């Protein structure tokens, strides 16, 4: 989009572009999402930014009315396979906070200087600034939804010191941390008073853009759920998906609710964006950012359903399916390595692997009792066959499926393993690597469905036209 097109999106308060870009008003010093309900500023006073970090780096603070830091992430970072897209996925997963810019660059296979240059040139902000913006958002969530002391929130959000935390919050939100907590919406404030620590549960709203068909996603998760690690409870339309998470600093239990009315099957009418209600129980609050990003990938919350539906909806075969289910998503994975192992092993065998080799949770929660076994454990315990080969390759890094992995390299490495067929590899590329444009082998999927073939296959499967 050129700047005139972006300004038209701002004038029409078009929520389709929330997260795709941000605009700032020079006369007020505030930056907003395109759908901000405030009075539209004059064109001469508006500047546009690709990321919130770039707006913050230019001296603008976040709008208190539209909360631009709470928008879904740009769909570009899911679709793009280049260095910038891979870097953004890794930053979202918290790699810069844990490993620094050097660690990010090493994962990408570039020098730190090259990564800095490419991100700054395209996004207007380097990896440190992008991670800083993410830390500020995490801090706001913890301030407004938990009763954690401010000092603990500073370090849980990834800040190196309380002073750095205080300075960043003032710059981004033009408020002190205490004032930001006091300004929480009434419902969030009541929750904060009830919630003593993140282990008691951090309530979240996982935002998405456009319509979202919850039923097919929860149907899939219910069919695939591995006992001990996952469960889906409740009647259709009001189900809750819960799972155990292995995280960098500890473990977590995530619960996500199926939300009625976030899509309108059969109507073909795209509703404004909404959210899925979630709650996270974490043994270490530093894992909040990573846990949220993994849930977002699992539920495909950063997708652009407007772009997908516009392209697939013109196809004679897919058009009626898209009209019946606008906003259908292509689910990813909360743990890519786990997903790969489960794809090769199958659900019954995966449940047996959990029973035999899964690590027991320190505090079981209902039927959730274990973490899925790590690849290194499986490689030692089950060394033979395709499963053993895959586990060994994941354990020694011969196959990488993390958010910054190169999809083509990962596919080539998977093909080099004995016993993995093209169908399994395509499923791993779609789910574990989040590739939006994968066609199962021998399916006769036309190139005209590019770059959204993964979504096309989801439509066919949901409609019962594909196994």
KERO-537192 format. One record per residue (C-alpha): residue in three letters; x, y, z; residue number from 1. Coordinates in Angstrom, 3 decimals, always signed. Each point is the difference from the previous one (the first is absolute). Example, Ala and Ser with C-alpha at 12.3 -4.5 7.8 and 13.67 -1.06 7.14 Angstrom:
% residues 2
('ALA',(+12.300,-4.500,+7.800),1)
('SER',(+1.370,+3.440,-0.660),2)
END
This chain:
% residues 467
('UNK',(+0.000,+0.000,+0.000),1)
('UNK',(+1.182,+3.529,-0.708),2)
('UNK',(-0.495,+2.702,+2.607),3)
('UNK',(-3.155,+1.371,-1.614),4)
('UNK',(-1.591,-3.460,+0.152),5)
('UNK',(+1.036,-0.316,+3.619),6)
('UNK',(-1.560,+3.340,+0.817),7)
('UNK',(-3.261,-1.124,-1.608),8)
('UNK',(+0.090,-3.091,+2.229),9)
('UNK',(+0.439,+2.296,+3.021),10)
('UNK',(-2.845,+2.285,-1.139),11)
('UNK',(-2.325,-3.001,-0.310),12)
('UNK',(+1.283,-1.522,+3.283),13)
('UNK',(+0.619,-3.255,-1.861),14)
('UNK',(+0.808,-2.725,+2.550),15)
('UNK',(+1.308,-2.259,-2.771),16)
('UNK',(+3.281,+1.885,+0.187),17)
('UNK',(+0.475,-0.056,+3.780),18)
('UNK',(+3.500,-1.348,+0.531),19)
('UNK',(+0.903,+0.340,-3.685),20)
('UNK',(+1.122,+3.589,+0.636),21)
('UNK',(-0.275,+2.764,+2.596),22)
('UNK',(-0.509,+3.731,-0.357),23)
('UNK',(+1.240,+2.798,+2.205),24)
('UNK',(-1.207,+3.575,+0.416),25)
('UNK',(+2.779,+2.564,+0.212),26)
('UNK',(-2.131,+2.618,+1.753),27)
('UNK',(-0.909,-2.337,+2.887),28)
('UNK',(+3.042,-2.284,+0.183),29)
('UNK',(-2.247,-3.082,-0.012),30)
('UNK',(-0.020,-3.080,-2.224),31)
('UNK',(-3.078,-2.121,-0.674),32)
('UNK',(-1.394,-3.001,-1.836),33)
('UNK',(-1.895,+0.776,-3.264),34)
('UNK',(-3.381,-0.709,+1.613),35)
('UNK',(+0.492,+2.486,+2.864),36)
('UNK',(-3.387,+1.631,+0.754),37)
('UNK',(+1.512,+3.422,+0.666),38)
('UNK',(-0.589,+2.922,-2.371),39)
('UNK',(+1.970,-0.559,-3.215),40)
('UNK',(+3.025,+2.311,-0.079),41)
('UNK',(+0.873,+2.152,-2.967),42)
('UNK',(+2.100,-1.710,-2.621),43)
('UNK',(+2.904,+2.428,+0.343),44)
('UNK',(+0.363,-0.912,+3.684),45)
('UNK',(+0.106,-3.784,-0.519),46)
('UNK',(+3.022,-2.278,-0.239),47)
('UNK',(-0.119,-3.724,-0.719),48)
('UNK',(+2.064,-2.813,+1.509),49)
('UNK',(+0.291,-3.710,-0.719),50)
('UNK',(+0.461,-0.915,+3.653),51)
('UNK',(-0.896,+1.404,+3.401),52)
('UNK',(+3.700,-0.067,+0.858),53)
('UNK',(+0.753,+2.395,-2.856),54)
('UNK',(-2.669,+2.424,+1.240),55)
('UNK',(+1.379,-0.197,+3.532),56)
('UNK',(+3.527,+0.540,-1.293),57)
('UNK',(-1.174,+3.223,-1.662),58)
('UNK',(-1.245,+1.317,+3.340),59)
('UNK',(-3.734,-0.840,-0.187),60)
('UNK',(-1.917,-1.573,+2.884),61)
('UNK',(-2.764,-2.571,-0.224),62)
('UNK',(-3.593,+1.230,-0.191),63)
('UNK',(-1.884,-0.744,+3.204),64)
('UNK',(-3.265,-0.275,-1.863),65)
('UNK',(+0.754,-2.588,-2.711),66)
('UNK',(+2.964,-1.752,+1.690),67)
('UNK',(+1.979,-0.623,-3.195),68)
('UNK',(+2.337,-2.447,+1.763),69)
('UNK',(-2.894,-2.463,+0.426),70)
('UNK',(-0.714,-0.549,-3.709),71)
('UNK',(+0.665,-3.319,-1.766),72)
('UNK',(+3.461,-0.312,-1.482),73)
('UNK',(+0.579,+0.684,-3.666),74)
('UNK',(-0.939,-2.963,-2.175),75)
('UNK',(+3.175,+0.670,-1.997),76)
('UNK',(+2.158,-1.587,+2.678),77)
('UNK',(-1.890,-3.304,-0.344),78)
('UNK',(+0.061,-0.057,-3.791),79)
('UNK',(+3.468,+1.318,-0.716),80)
('UNK',(+2.906,-2.436,-0.144),81)
('UNK',(+2.778,+2.571,-0.352),82)
('UNK',(+2.399,+1.178,+2.706),83)
('UNK',(-2.285,+2.806,+1.205),84)
('UNK',(-2.996,-2.302,+0.357),85)
('UNK',(+2.041,-2.649,+1.802),86)
('UNK',(+1.532,+2.631,+2.274),87)
('UNK',(-3.393,+1.371,+0.969),88)
('UNK',(-1.259,-3.472,+0.892),89)
('UNK',(+3.058,-0.589,+2.190),90)
('UNK',(-0.301,+3.396,+1.696),91)
('UNK',(-3.654,-0.778,+0.702),92)
('UNK',(+1.105,-3.250,+1.642),93)
('UNK',(+2.262,+1.978,+2.362),94)
('UNK',(+3.378,-1.005,-1.459),95)
('UNK',(+1.518,+3.498,+0.324),96)
('UNK',(-0.961,+0.170,+3.685),97)
('UNK',(+1.524,-3.421,+0.675),98)
('UNK',(+2.998,-0.098,-2.358),99)
('UNK',(+0.582,+3.586,-1.085),100)
('UNK',(+0.486,+1.296,-3.538),101)
('UNK',(+2.998,-2.312,-0.440),102)
('UNK',(-2.206,-3.008,+0.727),103)
('UNK',(-2.626,+1.223,-2.462),104)
('UNK',(+2.606,+0.491,-2.707),105)
('UNK',(+1.523,-3.436,+0.613),106)
('UNK',(-3.397,-1.656,-0.426),107)
('UNK',(-0.511,+1.875,-3.269),108)
('UNK',(+3.491,-0.765,-1.289),109)
('UNK',(+0.949,+3.661,-0.437),110)
('UNK',(+2.199,+2.425,+1.870),111)
('UNK',(-1.589,+2.218,+2.630),112)
('UNK',(+0.879,+3.032,-2.126),113)
('UNK',(-1.792,-1.415,-3.053),114)
('UNK',(-3.125,-0.804,+2.024),115)
('UNK',(-0.005,+3.494,+1.513),116)
('UNK',(+0.365,+1.592,-3.420),117)
('UNK',(-2.742,-2.033,-1.686),118)
('UNK',(-2.552,+0.469,+2.762),119)
('UNK',(+0.680,+3.722,+0.333),120)
('UNK',(-0.152,+0.575,-3.750),121)
('UNK',(-3.339,-1.753,-0.426),122)
('UNK',(-1.767,+0.469,+3.328),123)
('UNK',(+1.486,+3.205,+1.347),124)
('UNK',(+1.206,-1.745,+3.161),125)
('UNK',(+2.743,-2.463,+0.895),126)
('UNK',(-0.337,-3.200,+2.036),127)
('UNK',(+0.630,+1.698,+3.345),128)
('UNK',(-2.738,+2.590,-0.620),129)
('UNK',(-2.436,-2.657,-1.223),130)
('UNK',(+0.643,-2.132,+3.077),131)
('UNK',(-0.337,+3.082,+2.228),132)
('UNK',(-3.458,+0.743,-1.422),133)
('UNK',(-1.011,-3.583,+0.667),134)
('UNK',(+1.281,+0.191,+3.581),135)
('UNK',(-2.039,+3.152,+0.576),136)
('UNK',(-3.146,-1.772,-1.184),137)
('UNK',(+0.708,-2.987,+2.268),138)
('UNK',(+0.525,+2.358,+2.924),139)
('UNK',(-3.323,+1.733,-0.643),140)
('UNK',(-1.810,-3.356,-0.043),141)
('UNK',(+1.583,-1.038,+3.301),142)
('UNK',(-0.639,+3.384,+1.609),143)
('UNK',(-3.663,+0.009,-0.954),144)
('UNK',(-0.899,-3.675,+0.464),145)
('UNK',(+2.054,-1.211,+2.979),146)
('UNK',(+0.783,+1.113,+3.510),147)
('UNK',(+3.733,-0.594,-0.404),148)
('UNK',(+2.244,+2.627,+1.610),149)
('UNK',(+1.326,+2.518,-2.508),150)
('UNK',(+3.594,-1.097,+0.614),151)
('UNK',(-0.832,-3.607,-0.903),152)
('UNK',(-1.843,+1.126,-3.115),153)
('UNK',(+3.075,+1.900,-1.167),154)
('UNK',(+2.123,-3.134,-0.126),155)
('UNK',(-2.841,-2.289,-1.095),156)
('UNK',(-0.485,+2.241,-3.046),157)
('UNK',(+3.639,-0.434,-1.003),158)
('UNK',(+1.430,+3.342,+1.156),159)
('UNK',(+3.551,-0.010,+1.314),160)
('UNK',(-0.721,+2.466,+2.807),161)
('UNK',(-2.867,+1.743,+1.764),162)
('UNK',(+1.307,+3.342,-1.240),163)
('UNK',(-0.077,-1.178,-3.627),164)
('UNK',(-3.521,-1.299,+0.589),165)
('UNK',(-1.226,+3.284,+1.501),166)
('UNK',(+1.571,+2.099,-2.751),167)
('UNK',(-1.484,-2.165,-2.765),168)
('UNK',(-3.510,+0.024,+1.447),169)
('UNK',(+0.107,+3.788,+0.310),170)
('UNK',(+1.219,+0.389,-3.587),171)
('UNK',(-2.467,-2.440,-1.551),172)
('UNK',(-3.115,+0.742,+2.035),173)
('UNK',(+0.748,+3.450,+1.487),174)
('UNK',(-0.867,-1.415,+3.424),175)
('UNK',(+1.839,-1.512,+2.912),176)
('UNK',(-0.495,-3.750,+0.548),177)
('UNK',(-2.197,+0.707,+3.019),178)
('UNK',(-2.154,+2.431,-1.974),179)
('UNK',(-0.274,-2.488,-2.858),180)
('UNK',(-1.212,-2.646,+2.428),181)
('UNK',(-2.515,+2.414,+1.511),182)
('UNK',(-1.305,+0.831,-3.486),183)
('UNK',(-0.905,-3.625,-0.737),184)
('UNK',(-3.597,-0.588,-1.141),185)
('UNK',(-2.301,-0.724,+2.911),186)
('UNK',(-0.368,-3.710,-0.789),187)
('UNK',(+3.753,-0.382,-0.397),188)
('UNK',(+0.526,+1.869,+3.262),189)
('UNK',(-2.279,-2.382,+1.868),190)
('UNK',(+1.873,-2.913,-1.509),191)
('UNK',(+3.317,+1.488,+1.049),192)
('UNK',(-1.155,+0.255,+3.601),193)
('UNK',(-1.078,-3.648,-0.033),194)
('UNK',(+3.155,-1.285,-1.695),195)
('UNK',(+3.006,-0.112,+2.283),196)
('UNK',(+2.532,-1.594,-2.362),197)
('UNK',(+0.123,-1.310,-3.555),198)
('UNK',(-0.137,-3.559,+1.408),199)
('UNK',(-3.599,+0.796,+0.940),200)
('UNK',(-0.673,+0.812,-3.626),201)
('UNK',(+0.561,+2.989,-2.248),202)
('UNK',(-3.198,+0.884,-1.912),203)
('UNK',(+0.581,+1.049,-3.605),204)
('UNK',(-1.875,+1.026,-3.106),205)
('UNK',(+1.723,-1.411,-3.069),206)
('UNK',(-0.970,+2.448,-2.743),207)
('UNK',(-0.637,-0.968,-3.613),208)
('UNK',(-0.995,+2.000,-3.054),209)
('UNK',(-3.135,-0.649,-1.990),210)
('UNK',(-2.314,-2.982,+0.401),211)
('UNK',(+1.220,-3.111,+1.754),212)
('UNK',(-1.585,-3.437,-0.333),213)
('UNK',(+0.563,-1.521,+3.434),214)
('UNK',(-1.917,-3.256,-0.517),215)
('UNK',(+2.301,-1.589,-2.628),216)
('UNK',(+3.097,+0.879,+2.045),217)
('UNK',(-1.400,-1.474,+3.206),218)
('UNK',(-1.286,-3.034,-1.917),219)
('UNK',(+3.537,-0.632,-1.244),220)
('UNK',(+1.556,+0.486,+3.434),221)
('UNK',(-2.573,-2.336,+1.554),222)
('UNK',(+0.733,-2.737,-2.565),223)
('UNK',(+3.750,+0.325,+0.465),224)
('UNK',(+0.166,+0.478,+3.797),225)
('UNK',(+2.584,-2.282,+1.642),226)
('UNK',(-1.075,-1.105,+3.500),227)
('UNK',(+2.163,+1.316,+2.801),228)
('UNK',(+1.220,+2.958,-2.064),229)
('UNK',(-3.230,+1.439,-1.442),230)
('UNK',(-3.730,-0.059,+0.550),231)
('UNK',(-3.116,+1.584,-1.495),232)
('UNK',(-2.993,+0.277,+2.296),233)
('UNK',(-3.518,+1.415,-0.263),234)
('UNK',(-2.740,-0.090,-2.645),235)
('UNK',(+0.546,+1.268,-3.572),236)
('UNK',(-0.107,+3.777,-0.051),237)
('UNK',(+1.234,+0.270,+3.575),238)
('UNK',(+3.009,-2.292,+0.074),239)
('UNK',(+3.267,+0.633,+1.815),240)
('UNK',(+3.324,-1.214,-1.353),241)
('UNK',(+2.677,-0.560,+2.628),242)
('UNK',(+3.566,-1.185,-0.402),243)
('UNK',(+3.328,-0.239,+1.790),244)
('UNK',(+2.842,+2.113,-1.385),245)
('UNK',(+3.754,-0.452,+0.238),246)
('UNK',(+1.453,+3.514,+0.111),247)
('UNK',(+3.526,+1.471,+0.189),248)
('UNK',(-0.096,+0.791,+3.721),249)
('UNK',(-2.537,-2.504,+1.288),250)
('UNK',(-3.338,-1.559,-0.855),251)
('UNK',(-3.505,+1.271,-0.559),252)
('UNK',(-3.628,-0.996,-0.313),253)
('UNK',(-1.949,+1.867,-2.668),254)
('UNK',(-3.787,+0.110,-0.306),255)
('UNK',(-1.737,+1.551,-3.029),256)
('UNK',(-3.767,+0.359,-0.318),257)
('UNK',(-2.066,-0.575,-3.096),258)
('UNK',(-1.833,+3.263,-0.582),259)
('UNK',(-3.444,-0.021,-1.552),260)
('UNK',(-0.717,+2.524,-2.703),261)
('UNK',(+3.578,+0.678,-1.098),262)
('UNK',(-0.957,-1.255,-3.438),263)
('UNK',(-3.338,-0.158,-1.835),264)
('UNK',(-0.223,-3.225,-1.983),265)
('UNK',(-2.161,+0.312,-3.053),266)
('UNK',(-0.311,+3.765,+0.085),267)
('UNK',(+3.141,+0.904,-1.932),268)
('UNK',(+0.141,+3.224,+2.019),269)
('UNK',(+3.388,+0.845,+1.494),270)
('UNK',(-0.358,+1.258,+3.553),271)
('UNK',(+2.504,+2.316,+1.663),272)
('UNK',(+2.864,-1.584,+1.856),273)
('UNK',(-0.509,-1.486,+3.432),274)
('UNK',(+1.900,-2.204,+2.402),275)
('UNK',(+0.214,-3.381,+1.682),276)
('UNK',(-0.045,-0.025,+3.792),277)
('UNK',(+2.943,-1.831,+1.535),278)
('UNK',(+1.638,-0.584,+3.353),279)
('UNK',(+3.622,-0.924,+0.642),280)
('UNK',(+1.376,-1.680,+3.106),281)
('UNK',(+3.792,+0.417,-0.036),282)
('UNK',(+2.666,-1.245,+2.369),283)
('UNK',(+2.157,+2.951,-1.103),284)
('UNK',(-1.624,+3.252,-1.216),285)
('UNK',(+2.964,+0.679,-2.312),286)
('UNK',(-1.599,-2.548,-2.330),287)
('UNK',(-3.114,+2.108,-0.622),288)
('UNK',(+1.092,+1.460,-3.355),289)
('UNK',(+1.147,-3.360,-1.343),290)
('UNK',(-3.140,-1.806,+1.164),291)
('UNK',(-2.266,+2.596,-1.598),292)
('UNK',(+1.835,-0.160,-3.320),293)
('UNK',(-0.211,-3.791,-0.048),294)
('UNK',(-3.745,+0.115,+0.573),295)
('UNK',(-0.331,+2.583,-2.747),296)
('UNK',(+1.809,-2.314,-2.410),297)
('UNK',(-2.085,-2.988,+1.056),298)
('UNK',(-3.276,+1.848,-0.611),299)
('UNK',(+1.327,+1.942,-3.035),300)
('UNK',(-1.078,+3.290,+1.551),301)
('UNK',(+2.275,+2.277,-2.026),302)
('UNK',(-1.398,-1.093,-3.364),303)
('UNK',(-1.607,+2.457,-2.410),304)
('UNK',(-3.351,-1.655,-0.822),305)
('UNK',(-0.936,+2.814,-2.362),306)
('UNK',(+2.961,-0.694,-2.284),307)
('UNK',(-0.560,-3.759,+0.165),308)
('UNK',(-3.737,+0.164,-0.655),309)
('UNK',(+0.340,+2.575,-2.767),310)
('UNK',(+2.369,-2.283,-1.898),311)
('UNK',(-1.651,-3.372,+0.598),312)
('UNK',(-3.542,+1.356,-0.210),313)
('UNK',(+0.338,+0.652,-3.743),314)
('UNK',(+0.667,-3.679,-0.753),315)
('UNK',(-3.077,-1.887,-1.284),316)
('UNK',(+0.663,-2.998,+2.242),317)
('UNK',(+1.032,+1.869,+3.135),318)
('UNK',(-2.301,+3.018,-0.294),319)
('UNK',(-3.051,-1.647,+1.635),320)
('UNK',(+2.188,-1.449,+2.766),321)
('UNK',(+1.561,+3.379,+0.776),322)
('UNK',(-3.431,+1.644,+0.042),323)
('UNK',(-1.228,-2.636,+2.457),324)
('UNK',(+3.008,+0.331,+2.317),325)
('UNK',(+1.609,+3.447,-0.256),326)
('UNK',(+3.136,+0.273,+2.047),327)
('UNK',(+0.825,-3.719,+0.127),328)
('UNK',(+3.469,-0.442,+1.476),329)
('UNK',(+2.885,-2.389,-0.616),330)
('UNK',(+1.085,-1.025,+3.523),331)
('UNK',(+3.695,-0.223,+0.857),332)
('UNK',(+1.740,-1.518,+3.004),333)
('UNK',(+0.758,+1.059,+3.560),334)
('UNK',(+3.078,-2.249,-0.053),335)
('UNK',(+1.341,-0.642,-3.522),336)
('UNK',(+2.253,-2.924,+0.998),337)
('UNK',(-2.849,-1.684,+1.855),338)
('UNK',(-2.250,+0.472,-3.032),339)
('UNK',(+2.582,-1.622,-2.278),340)
('UNK',(+0.372,-3.030,+2.271),341)
('UNK',(-3.761,-0.378,+0.312),342)
('UNK',(-0.424,+0.225,-3.767),343)
('UNK',(+2.423,-2.894,-0.514),344)
('UNK',(-1.150,-2.103,+2.963),345)
('UNK',(-3.778,+0.492,-0.221),346)
('UNK',(-2.335,+0.851,+2.878),347)
('UNK',(-0.203,-3.412,+1.777),348)
('UNK',(+3.780,-0.448,-0.088),349)
('UNK',(+0.516,+3.599,+1.137),350)
('UNK',(-2.175,-0.657,+3.046),351)
('UNK',(+2.133,-3.034,+0.802),352)
('UNK',(+3.173,+2.086,-0.343),353)
('UNK',(-1.396,+2.471,+2.528),354)
('UNK',(-0.857,-2.818,+2.408),355)
('UNK',(+3.459,-1.563,-0.279),356)
('UNK',(+2.357,+2.928,-0.394),357)
('UNK',(-1.870,+3.217,+0.711),358)
('UNK',(+1.238,+2.165,+2.838),359)
('UNK',(-2.530,+0.231,+2.816),360)
('UNK',(-1.192,+3.508,+0.852),361)
('UNK',(+0.978,+1.220,+3.452),362)
('UNK',(-3.605,+1.052,+0.518),363)
('UNK',(-2.419,-2.063,-2.143),364)
('UNK',(-3.123,+1.875,-1.043),365)
('UNK',(-3.024,-2.222,-0.521),366)
('UNK',(+0.772,-2.498,-2.748),367)
('UNK',(+3.137,+1.920,-0.998),368)
('UNK',(+2.768,-1.958,+1.677),369)
('UNK',(+3.029,-0.008,-2.301),370)
('UNK',(+2.081,+1.923,-2.500),371)
('UNK',(+0.510,-1.647,-3.358),372)
('UNK',(+3.403,-1.777,+0.005),373)
('UNK',(+2.911,+1.956,-1.424),374)
('UNK',(+1.681,-1.195,-3.217),375)
('UNK',(+3.244,-0.880,+1.831),376)
('UNK',(-1.918,-2.313,+2.345),377)
('UNK',(-1.801,-1.678,-2.889),378)
('UNK',(+3.185,-0.366,-2.043),379)
('UNK',(+1.558,-1.970,+2.834),380)
('UNK',(-3.095,-1.984,+0.955),381)
('UNK',(-1.326,-0.747,-3.519),382)
('UNK',(+3.097,+0.016,-2.240),383)
('UNK',(-1.416,-2.046,-2.884),384)
('UNK',(-2.256,+0.811,-2.909),385)
('UNK',(-1.221,+3.328,-1.372),386)
('UNK',(-0.939,+1.258,+3.462),387)
('UNK',(+3.486,-0.607,+1.384),388)
('UNK',(+1.622,+1.620,-3.026),389)
('UNK',(-2.215,+3.072,+0.291),390)
('UNK',(+0.540,+0.303,+3.759),391)
('UNK',(+3.776,-0.257,-0.420),392)
('UNK',(+0.017,+2.621,-2.772),393)
('UNK',(-2.080,+2.383,+2.123),394)
('UNK',(+2.195,-0.602,+3.045),395)
('UNK',(+3.306,+0.679,-1.772),396)
('UNK',(-1.280,+2.923,-2.078),397)
('UNK',(+0.175,-1.719,-3.379),398)
('UNK',(-3.687,+0.900,-0.364),399)
('UNK',(-1.097,+3.414,+1.280),400)
('UNK',(-3.665,+0.848,+0.442),401)
('UNK',(+0.243,+3.088,+2.219),402)
('UNK',(-1.753,+3.238,-1.066),403)
('UNK',(+3.113,+1.246,-1.797),404)
('UNK',(+0.714,-3.198,-1.927),405)
('UNK',(+0.379,+0.186,-3.770),406)
('UNK',(-2.969,-1.975,-1.322),407)
('UNK',(+1.738,-1.300,-3.104),408)
('UNK',(+3.052,-1.100,+1.982),409)
('UNK',(-2.227,-1.746,+2.543),410)
('UNK',(-1.902,-1.822,-2.737),411)
('UNK',(+3.251,-1.153,-1.638),412)
('UNK',(+1.292,-1.265,+3.355),413)
('UNK',(-3.245,-1.887,+0.640),414)
('UNK',(+0.172,-1.620,-3.433),415)
('UNK',(+3.487,-1.266,+0.802),416)
('UNK',(-1.356,-2.007,+2.952),417)
('UNK',(-0.952,-3.644,-0.570),418)
('UNK',(-3.673,-0.937,+0.043),419)
('UNK',(-1.616,+3.460,-0.223),420)
('UNK',(-2.392,+0.241,-2.919),421)
('UNK',(-0.943,+3.175,-1.844),422)
('UNK',(-3.440,+0.119,+1.647),423)
('UNK',(+1.506,+0.154,+3.488),424)
('UNK',(+2.562,+2.579,-1.099),425)
('UNK',(-2.737,+2.193,-1.513),426)
('UNK',(-1.999,-0.212,+3.244),427)
('UNK',(+3.074,+0.973,+2.034),428)
('UNK',(+0.728,+2.928,-2.313),429)
('UNK',(-3.609,+1.196,+0.257),430)
('UNK',(-0.449,-0.354,+3.748),431)
('UNK',(+3.429,+0.070,+1.656),432)
('UNK',(+1.497,+2.635,-2.316),433)
('UNK',(-3.225,+1.950,-0.522),434)
('UNK',(+0.332,+0.117,-3.789),435)
('UNK',(-3.211,+1.430,-1.514),436)
('UNK',(+0.696,-1.419,-3.465),437)
('UNK',(+0.415,-3.781,+0.183),438)
('UNK',(-1.686,-2.478,-2.327),439)
('UNK',(-0.088,-3.695,+1.039),440)
('UNK',(+1.782,-2.232,-2.517),441)
('UNK',(-2.124,-1.408,-2.783),442)
('UNK',(-2.964,+2.154,+0.932),443)
('UNK',(-0.283,+1.843,-3.299),444)
('UNK',(-0.156,+3.363,+1.777),445)
('UNK',(+0.157,+2.717,-2.700),446)
('UNK',(+2.604,+2.764,+0.079),447)
('UNK',(-2.838,+2.525,-0.258),448)
('UNK',(-0.604,-0.599,+3.723),449)
('UNK',(+3.448,+1.373,+0.860),450)
('UNK',(+1.111,+1.443,+2.381),451)
('UNK',(-2.751,-1.427,+2.232),452)
('UNK',(-0.095,-3.699,-0.882),453)
('UNK',(+0.151,-1.069,+3.659),454)
('UNK',(-3.235,+1.922,+0.584),455)
('UNK',(-1.568,-1.495,-3.127),456)
('UNK',(+0.714,-3.501,+1.310),457)
('UNK',(-1.569,+0.973,+3.333),458)
('UNK',(-3.177,+1.081,-1.797),459)
('UNK',(-0.168,-3.311,-1.868),460)
('UNK',(+0.593,-2.035,+3.144),461)
('UNK',(-2.521,+1.946,+2.058),462)
('UNK',(-2.614,-0.454,-2.729),463)
('UNK',(+0.673,-3.750,-0.087),464)
('UNK',(+1.459,+0.115,-3.518),465)
('UNK',(+3.465,-1.014,+1.140),466)
('UNK',(+1.253,-2.653,+2.415),467)
END
